[in-house]
Amino acid sequence: MLLAVNSKAQQNTGSPHFRWSQLTALPDKHGFAGSFAGVSNGCLIVAGGANFPDGGAPWTGSKKAWTDKIFVLEKPDGAWKEAGRLSQPLGYGVSIVYNNQLICFGGSNAKGHYKDVFSITYQHGKINIRKLPNLPTTLANSAGALVGNTVYIAGGLISPDDKHAARNLWSIDLAQPADKQTWQILETWPGPERMLSVAGVKNDSFYIFSGAGLTDDGKGSVKRIYLMDAYKYKKGKGWKKLHNMPYATVAAAGPAYYLKHHEKDLFLIFGGDDGKMVEAAGELKDKHPGFTANILGYDVARNSWFDAGKIFTDKKSDSVLNPNNSIWLPVTTTSVLWNGSLIFPGGEVRPAVRTPRVLRATYIPVLNKE
């Protein structure tokens, strides 16, 4: 069902725009954040993640619970089915699609953080899980992307009680025979350590955008530092700092969407936590308005950022998608390319609140003249 397109204001800027719709909701009334997501043999897979099973929140005494369920959607107008289980409940790792398999890197559950790497393949109605070389150490809340045949993993959190985020860049060449695949420890970006960044890929270069650092607030708690820096890495040439972002996009759906629009090379970052509500979140609790619905664009050639519009700017469609008047686009979810569209499955729409809804954005390369 077609629900909305971006506003005329966005059209006039020459920004890319999208047709927005929803796929069938995930078969859980609360939904999950931090799920692994990808495509295998033409089918959409969403695995693991976490929620508050009673619909509560930390301030109501509820406890977060991770799932091991693997859901599969075989076609866009179909229904989800539970096709298998992970070896244990897990979420908040990195998802990569490679050679008809969803590869999952690291993650966490109630017991801690993990260094496990495994692939999920779906074929003939069955799930197959295969073990791959472990990460160099435990890691969750990191960013990663595939450059050619090489996976890059950047930043994250080594253990749940760490007071500082990680500063790491690792790579592994998936084109190598399985018994020869090893992790390489690479030089890190020339900026603060971070977690919950957004990765990006253009040609043979790997990008990281935003993220959050951690610092001790002096009161026995750890406070997030919202970062607005961005970097490009190219093998053999190292890191290059990019122009600072206008605001943070912590935990935005990743990786960032790269496209060529009107001969321009662009990255688009959908939503994220900009940190503007972080101080008030504890007081607002259930009245938190939700995370940003902005789409932030980056022009590669100009090394500049621009406003690329919003998600669901139309009031009528907003009433359909946001019955509780909460910002729709979630954080801590994965952006997946499937059947020519970007898919955002589940995620967190405001602190502690997940969604089972699955958002679809289809890029419109040429607009009809009005």
C-alpha positions in Angstrom: 0.0 0.0 0.0 1.4 3.4 -1.0 1.3 5.7 2.0 3.5 8.8 1.3 6.2 10.5 -0.6 8.5 13.2 0.6 7.4 16.8 0.7 7.5 19.4 -2.1 10.0 21.3 0.0 12.4 18.3 -0.3 11.7 18.0 -4.0 12.7 21.5 -4.7 16.1 21.0 -3.1 17.0 18.3 -5.7 17.2 15.7 -2.8 16.4 12.1 -3.5 12.9 11.1 -2.6 11.2 7.9 -1.9 7.9 6.1 -2.0 7.1 4.9 1.5 5.0 1.9 2.5 4.9 -1.0 5.0 5.5 -4.7 4.7 3.7 -7.2 7.0 4.6 -6.5 10.6 6.9 -8.9 12.4 4.9 -11.6 14.3 5.5 -10.1 17.8 3.2 -7.5 19.3 6.1 -5.5 20.7 8.7 -6.0 18.0 12.5 -6.1 18.6 15.4 -3.7 18.5 19.0 -4.8 17.6 18.0 -7.7 15.3 20.3 -9.1 12.7 18.7 -8.6 9.2 19.6 -9.4 5.6 18.7 -11.4 2.6 19.3 -15.1 1.6 18.2 -16.6 -1.7 15.8 -13.7 -2.3 14.1 -14.0 1.1 14.2 -11.4 3.9 15.6 -12.6 7.2 15.2 -11.0 10.7 16.9 -12.8 13.5 17.4 -12.1 17.2 17.1 -8.8 18.9 15.6 -7.7 22.2 12.5 -6.1 23.7 10.6 -5.8 27.0 8.2 -8.7 26.7 5.6 -7.2 29.1 5.6 -3.9 27.2 7.1 -2.1 30.1 10.4 -0.2 30.5 13.3 0.0 32.9 11.5 2.7 34.9 8.5 0.4 35.4 10.7 -2.4 36.7 10.7 -4.4 33.4 13.7 -6.3 32.2 15.0 -6.4 28.7 14.9 -9.9 27.1 16.7 -11.2 24.0 15.2 -13.6 21.5 16.7 -16.4 19.4 13.9 -16.5 16.9 14.6 -16.3 13.2 11.8 -14.9 11.0 11.7 -15.1 7.2 9.6 -13.2 4.6 9.7 -14.9 1.3 8.0 -12.2 -0.7 7.0 -8.6 -0.1 3.3 -9.2 0.0 3.7 -12.4 2.0 3.5 -13.3 5.7 6.4 -13.8 8.1 7.1 -17.3 9.3 9.3 -18.4 12.2 11.9 -20.5 10.3 14.4 -21.4 13.0 16.3 -20.4 16.1 19.8 -19.0 16.7 22.1 -21.1 19.0 21.3 -18.6 21.7 19.4 -15.3 22.2 21.5 -12.5 20.6 21.3 -9.0 19.2 23.0 -5.7 18.6 25.7 -7.1 16.3 26.6 -6.3 12.7 24.7 -7.7 9.8 26.3 -8.3 6.4 24.8 -9.9 3.2 27.3 -11.9 1.2 26.8 -14.7 -1.4 23.2 -15.4 -0.5 23.8 -15.5 3.2 23.3 -13.2 6.2 26.5 -13.0 8.2 26.2 -12.0 11.9 29.1 -10.4 13.7 29.3 -10.2 17.5 26.4 -9.0 19.6 25.1 -9.2 23.1 22.5 -10.8 25.4 21.6 -10.8 29.1 24.9 -12.6 29.9 27.2 -10.2 28.1 28.9 -9.5 24.8 30.1 -12.0 22.3 32.7 -12.5 19.6 30.8 -15.1 17.6 30.5 -14.9 13.8 28.1 -17.1 11.9 26.2 -17.2 8.6 22.4 -17.8 8.2 21.3 -19.3 4.9 17.6 -19.9 3.9 16.9 -22.3 1.2 14.0 -24.7 0.3 12.2 -23.5 3.5 15.0 -24.4 5.8 17.5 -22.4 7.9 21.2 -23.4 8.0 23.6 -21.8 10.4 27.4 -22.1 9.9 30.2 -21.0 12.2 32.8 -18.5 10.9 36.1 -17.1 12.5 35.4 -15.3 15.7 36.0 -11.6 16.1 39.3 -10.7 17.8 37.4 -9.9 21.0 33.8 -9.6 22.2 31.9 -6.7 20.7 28.4 -5.2 20.5 26.9 -2.0 19.2 29.5 -1.7 16.5 29.3 -0.6 12.8 30.3 -2.6 9.8 30.0 -2.9 6.1 31.1 -4.9 3.1 33.7 -3.4 0.7 34.1 -5.8 -2.2 34.7 -9.1 -0.5 36.1 -7.5 2.7 34.1 -6.8 5.8 35.1 -3.9 8.1 34.0 -3.7 11.7 34.5 -0.4 13.5 34.0 0.7 17.1 31.5 -0.7 19.6 31.5 -1.8 23.2 33.7 -4.7 24.3 31.7 -5.5 27.5 28.4 -4.1 28.9 30.1 -2.4 31.9 32.8 -0.6 29.9 33.2 3.1 30.7 34.7 3.8 27.3 33.7 2.8 23.8 36.1 0.8 21.6 38.6 2.2 19.1 39.1 -0.6 16.6 39.0 -1.3 12.9 39.1 -5.0 11.9 38.8 -6.6 8.5 38.3 -10.0 7.1 38.4 -11.2 3.5 35.4 -13.4 2.8 36.8 -14.4 -0.6 39.5 -16.4 1.1 39.0 -20.2 1.7 37.2 -20.7 5.0 40.2 -22.2 6.7 42.4 -19.2 5.7 40.0 -16.4 6.7 41.7 -14.4 9.5 41.0 -11.0 11.0 43.3 -8.1 10.3 43.9 -5.4 12.9 44.0 -2.1 11.1 44.8 1.5 12.0 41.9 3.4 13.6 40.3 6.7 12.7 42.0 10.0 14.0 39.1 10.8 16.4 37.4 9.7 19.6 36.5 6.1 20.3 32.8 5.4 19.6 29.9 2.9 19.4 26.6 3.0 17.5 28.1 4.6 14.5 26.7 4.4 11.0 28.9 2.7 8.4 28.9 3.4 4.7 30.5 2.1 1.5 31.4 3.8 -1.8 33.5 1.8 -4.3 36.6 0.7 -2.4 36.2 3.0 0.6 34.7 2.5 4.0 33.0 5.3 5.9 32.0 5.9 9.5 29.5 8.6 10.5 28.7 9.9 14.0 28.4 7.5 17.0 28.6 7.9 20.7 31.6 8.0 23.1 31.3 7.3 26.8 32.5 9.3 29.8 32.2 9.0 33.5 29.8 11.7 34.7 31.4 11.8 38.1 28.3 10.5 39.8 28.9 6.8 39.3 27.3 6.7 36.0 28.4 6.6 32.4 27.3 9.4 30.1 27.1 9.3 26.3 29.0 11.9 24.2 27.2 12.5 20.9 29.7 12.7 18.1 29.3 14.6 14.8 32.5 13.7 13.1 32.9 11.4 10.1 35.7 9.6 8.4 36.7 7.8 5.2 39.1 4.8 5.1 40.7 3.4 1.9 43.1 0.5 2.0 46.6 1.6 1.4 45.8 5.3 1.9 44.4 5.2 5.5 41.9 7.6 7.0 40.6 11.0 5.9 38.5 13.2 8.1 35.3 14.5 6.5 33.4 17.7 7.1 31.6 17.6 10.5 27.9 16.6 10.5 25.3 19.2 11.5 24.0 16.9 14.2 24.6 13.4 15.6 22.9 10.3 14.1 23.6 7.8 16.9 22.3 4.3 16.3 20.6 5.3 13.0 19.7 2.5 10.7 22.9 1.2 9.0 24.6 1.0 6.8 24.0 4.5 5.3 22.4 4.3 1.9 24.7 5.2 -1.0 23.2 6.2 -4.3 24.0 8.2 -7.4 21.3 10.9 -7.7 21.4 13.3 -10.7 25.1 12.5 -11.2 25.9 13.2 -7.6 27.4 10.6 -5.2 25.4 10.8 -2.1 25.0 9.0 1.3 21.7 9.2 3.1 21.3 8.5 6.9 17.8 7.9 8.0 16.8 9.1 11.5 19.0 8.4 14.5 19.3 9.8 18.0 20.6 13.4 17.8 21.0 13.6 21.5 18.8 16.7 21.9 16.4 14.8 24.2 19.0 12.8 26.2 18.9 15.1 29.3 15.1 15.1 29.4 14.6 11.4 28.6 14.7 10.3 32.3 12.0 12.7 33.2 9.8 12.3 30.1 9.8 8.5 30.1 6.7 7.4 28.3 6.1 11.0 27.1 9.3 11.0 25.1 8.3 12.2 21.6 10.6 9.8 19.7 13.8 9.9 17.7 14.3 12.2 14.8 12.6 11.6 11.5 15.2 13.6 9.5 17.0 12.2 6.5 20.6 13.6 6.5 22.4 13.7 3.2 26.1 13.8 2.5 27.5 15.0 -0.9 30.7 13.0 -1.4 32.3 15.3 -4.1 31.5 18.5 -2.2 32.3 17.0 1.2 29.1 18.7 2.5 26.0 17.8 4.4 22.4 18.8 3.5 18.8 18.3 4.7 17.4 15.5 2.6 13.9 15.7 4.0 11.9 13.7 6.5 10.2 10.4 6.8 6.4 10.5 6.4 5.9 14.3 6.2 2.3 13.9 5.1 -0.2 14.3 8.1 -2.6 11.7 6.7 0.0 9.0 6.4 1.5 10.0 9.7 -1.9 9.3 11.4 -1.8 5.8 9.8 1.8 5.0 10.9 1.9 6.9 14.1 -1.3 6.3 16.0 0.5 7.4 19.2 2.0 10.5 17.6 5.5 9.0 18.0 8.2 9.5 15.4 8.1 6.5 13.3 11.6 5.7 12.0 13.4 3.6 14.6 17.0 3.4 15.8 19.0 0.2 16.5 17.8 -1.4 13.3 19.4 -2.5 10.0 18.8 -1.0 6.6 18.5 -3.9 4.1 18.3 -3.7 0.3 15.6 -6.1 -0.9 13.8 -6.2 -4.2 15.0 -2.7 -5.1 13.8 -1.1 -1.9 15.3 -0.2 1.5 13.8 -2.1 4.3 13.9 -1.1 8.0 12.7 -4.0 10.1 11.6 -3.3 13.7 13.8 -1.2 15.9 13.3 1.3 18.8 11.0 4.3 18.2 11.6 5.9 21.5 13.5 4.8 24.7 12.4 1.3 25.6 9.6 1.2 23.0 10.1 -1.2 20.1 8.0 -1.6 17.0 7.0 -4.7 15.0 6.4 -2.6 11.9 8.6 -3.0 8.8 9.1 0.1 6.8 9.9 0.1 3.1 11.4 3.1 1.1 11.6 2.9 -2.6 13.9 5.4 -4.3 12.2 7.4 -7.1 15.0 8.4 -9.6 12.8 10.8 -11.7 9.9 12.8 -10.6 6.8 13.4 -12.7 6.3 17.1 -13.5 3.3 18.6 -11.8 
